């Protein structure tokens, strides 16, 4: 079994040209000197890896929203505490 002559970074860049920038597979294939079959295989391989990343991104967005809400609640409670402490004197 021979080793791949393309690095994972090269493969990811090639797939990104197809998926993110919208170039046709045929054009990327000619420009990079790679067979379209290889591009489709790389696309499949890296799409599976990126689906896990998409789940992580969704979780990060959810956690950021929750953090913003909790921070706002904390700030409101701080202001209320200061207000009632001022009135108690």
PyMOL commands that set and color helices and strands:
alter all, ss='L'
color gray80, all
select helices_A, chain A and resi 8-19+25-32+36-88
alter helices_A, ss='H'
color red, helices_A
deselect
rebuild
show_as cartoon
